[in-house]
Amino acid sequence: MASENQKIQRIRVDCAILYCRVSTKEQAEEGYSLAAQSELLRTYAASKNLKIVKEFSVPESASGKQTRKIFKQMIDYAVDHNTGNILCEKIDRMTRNQKEAIIAGDWVFENENRKVHFVKENFIANKNTKAHENLVWDMKIAIARFYSNNLSEEVKKGQAQKLKEGWLPTRPPIGYKTIGEKGRKIHIVDENKSPYARRMFELYASGQHSLKSLVELLYREGLRNESGRKILKSRIAELLSDPFYYGSMVWKGVIYPAKHPALISKELFDQVQSLMHSKTTPKHRKHFHLFKQLVYCKACGGTVCGEIHKGRTYYRCNGYKGCRGLKFAREDRIEAQAKEIFDWFHQGLDPDEIALVQEVLKSNHREEVNYFENATENLDRQFQILQQRKDRCYIDKLDGKISEDQYNRNIQTWDQDQQRVIDEKSKLKQNNTHFLLLGSSFMELARKSKEIYESLKDDIPAKREFMSLIFSNLTLNGEILGKFYKKPILRIKERAEQAKLQKQTLEPPKSGSNPNQNALSGAGLNPLLRDQDSNLEPSPYT
């Protein structure tokens, strides 16, 4: 008994903790703001001669988990500091579930000097509260719990309706912003941050950047989070995995079709996913070699590893499946073979041949345009047919001809088909855009490729990215580099062959020359046009 009396005496009955909470933005705007609650509680504390020792606040943006965490922190603080009073505006400001009510009740009824003051309701709960007052306490908690549960149901109904309309019922990721009034909000492209989002996907898809290096690069280029700091590596990984960027949306693990504009193609998104989940996911390295993960062993297909010996970088097979087919190869000799393509761009075609290549490109592009228009019209027709099916299905549901479940299954199937049509149309448009790049401006850029590459000097990441624009694959057999080129380069090769042949037919043979000699065997074309196939490996490096 004496110990219990000592415990009672330790309670600081003249001290109080303030607990303020706002559940929604509307409450904050209608006089229930945290500041308004705090002012009310402080006025009450002054009238009761209570000393405020701590204030806990729960903003409207706090999640349920955060709210429970702050509530627990308040109770723990009251216990640890022997505080005798907790001040709150109303019962539903403190708790809206039975668990928190029990915790608060246990704290109050454990000691007769502890009190919870609900200021606006003129109600004080303590160990000596009468039975009918406890009944009021229980009833108000039940009402608050009902309000909370009902609010949750209404929120879920609103979210489901948003999903049906094709809009994500929450904030969009970086690169988008929300506009519109409550109940009619939509997501549009954020012109300020969307370039960062596109660049994030493009850089990672190049295979030249790890998540860590991507964080640093985007930060240097100006991307910040809402606090003005770096975007975390884990957040970058989440963004790179978000279907929102190619025009869909994921909600509770399910992907839905969406109406917001896409920032990237589905093809680029899939490429990033494949790279993120592959065994060759880009990693942050202390030594960043020029051909790391760009060159593969011709014998086994394994990656080629770089090592530094006596100040020089050498490459060898990593021993995939016990392969011993590749000895050490010097980096400078491998690079010299790769740079042959830049010499060809610089010297391989004279001005007359370049003009012929450009004319052939323009001529062939007319055929490409016709194909693109016809294919686009066919895809538009497919999309319209699927939309008509959805409309008829909705009428059949209203007429009672099909069940709700059958309607939902049909709509889900046709939504997926429509998304496939959208993806095909996007891919077709992207391919057409790639072809447009093969005009005169691309030829001019290609002629300056040697100058650009040499200007990069020791910038290894930039050199690697530049090579990835030229080569689709590189293989190593001893010190012999096998080169496979990207489609734009191959198209120029094909047009160059046509230009060479056309020029050969227009010019008389030079004296002393063999008229049967193939014009494509000139030294300037050796790196690219050695063989008949459009993408065979060139001759060995000697």
Protein Blocks (a to p, Z undefined) as FASTA:
>chain_A
ZZmmmmmmmpcfkbccdddddfbfklmmnopafklmmmmmmmmmmmnopacfbdcdddfk
lcfklmmmmmmmmmmmmmmnopabdcdfblmlmpccfklmmmmmmmmmmpmkbccddfkl
opacdfklcfklmmmmmmmmmmmmmmmmmmmmmmmmmmmmmmmnopacbdcdehiacedd
ehiaccdddfklmmmmmmmmmmmmnopacfklmmmmmmmnopacfkopacdfklmmmmmm
mmklnopaceehiacddfbdcfbdfklmmmmmmmmmmmklccddfbdcfkgokaccfklo
pacddddeehiacdddehighiakbccddfklmmmmmmmmmmmmmmmpcfklmmmmmmmm
mmmmmmmmmmmmmmmmmmmmmmmmmmmmmmmmmmmmmnopacfklmmmmmmmmmmmmmmm
mmmmmmmmmmmmmmmmmmmklmmmmmmmmmmmmmnmmamklmmmmmmmmpmbdcdehjac
cddddfklmmmmmmmmmmmmmmmmmpccdehiafkbcfklpfklmmmmmpmbfbbccddd
ZZ
